[in-house]
Amino acid sequence: MHIVHTAHYETYGKSGKSLSEHWSDGMKSLHGINIHGFPNMFILGLAQGGNLVANVTHNFSESSTAIAAMVRECVEKGHETLEPTHEAEKQWVNSLEVQDRGFLANCTPGYYNNEGHTTTDRDLFSSARYPEGSVAFFNYLKKWVESGNFDGLTFT
């Protein structure tokens, strides 16, 4: 499933690199929410978090609660930006379970399997998920927020 940019605009990070370029070899994030090199950018989606095995609105609710806590941390501490470290993003992506091609290939053609076309290694990161399941991910994210440390994020 080739990620096709459909917003009719491009997002650029602090280095001037576009998000499409940054993800040219696959999606990379921390918790499916934050992206290294793109401060104050938040993704609200399903990939690299609770994933498709959970209710979409539940995914969005849990992620938006975490986003609100990150923004609150910035405001209360007088920070202007936040973003994950490269190492934290890399560790998160490496910890994810990547869906096998067989499962996606046998699904009815649609958005999640590139309309039934062969997926690449790069494509599989768009369907990567927390290996212990969605409920465990939501619990993990809640504990991460409640710790107040926001491990893996840099605030400036």
N, C-alpha and C positions, 0 to 999 in steps of 0.2 A: 504494500500500500504506500505509494509515493505521497508524501505530505504535500498537498497543493495549497499554496497561499491563496485564500479566497476573499480576504478583507479589502482588496483593492488598494492597499497601502503596505508599506514595509516598516518593520520595527527595527531600530538600530540600537546597539548597545554602546557602552561608554567608549569602546575602542573604534567605533564607526562600522563595526561588522554587523551585517543584517542577521536577524534571527534565522532566516532561511539558510544563510551561509553557516551560521553557528551550528545548526542542526543538519548540515549536509550529510553527515554520516550517522544520523539518528538523533532522536530526542534525548536531551540530557537535562535533568532538573534535580532539585532537592524536594522530595515529597510530592513531586508533580505540581509544585506551586511556584517555586523560585528558580531563577536561572542565573548562573554565574556570568558576570559581564553585563548583566541587564538589571542594574539597580532599580528598586522600586517597581519592578514589573512582577505582576502576579498572574499565574495561570489558574483558571478555574475550569477543571476538566476531569477526565477519568483516568488518563494514562499515568502510570508510575505512582499510583496511590491505591485507593480502594478498588478501582477498576470497574469493569462491566458486571462483575458478579454482585454488585450492590446497587441499590436503587439510585438513580441518577441524582435526584433531589437530595438524598441523604449524603452522597458524595459532595455535592455543592455546599450543603449546609456545614458539614464538618470542615471543609477547606476554607470556607468563608469565615468561620469562627476563628481558625488559626490565623488567617490574614488580618482580621480585626485585632487580634492580640499583638501581631507584629507591628501594625500601624500604631496601636496604643503605646507600645514600647518606644517607638520612635518619638512620638509626641511627648510622652512623660519624661523621657531622658534627654530631649532636645536634639535628637539625631535627625539628619536630613535624608539619609539613605540607608538601605539595607540590601544585602545580596548574599547568596551563599558563597562560601569559599570554593575554589576549584576542587580541592581535596574532598570536601563534604559532598559536593555534587557527584564526584567520581565514585566515592564509597557508596552513596545511595544507589546509583545506577547499577553498580556491581552487585548489590544485595538483592536486586529485584529478580523475580521469576519471569522469564521470557516465554511467552506462549509459543508452543511448537507450531510448525507450519502445517502439520497434518490437521490439527483442529481447525485452523483458519481456512485451509483449503477445502474442507468438507462442509463449511457453512454455506448457506444460501448467499449468492453474490450480493454484496452490499458495501457500505462504507468501511467496515472493519476488516475486510479482506480484499481491498482494492478491486471491488466488483468481480471477485473470483479469479483475478490474475495472480500469478506467482508473487509471493512476498520475498523480500530480501532481508538480510540480517539487519540492515538499517531500519526497515519497516517494522520489524518485530519490537523495537523499543517503544513504538507508539501504542503497543498493547501490553507492555510490561506491567507487572503488578506486584504488590507486596506479597511475599511468598506465604505468609501465614493467614492470608485472607483479609477480607474487607473489615470485619469486626475488629480483628487484631490491629489493622492499620489505624482505624479510628481511635482505638484505645492508645496506640503508640503516639499518634498525633496529639491527643489530649494530654498525655503525660509530658510530651515534649513542650507543649505550651505552658502547662501548669508548673513546670520546673522553673520557668522564668529565665533560663539560661539561653534558650534558643540556639542550642548547639549546632554549629555549622554555618551560622549566619554572622556576617560582619556588619556592624552598625557604625556609621560615620556621621 
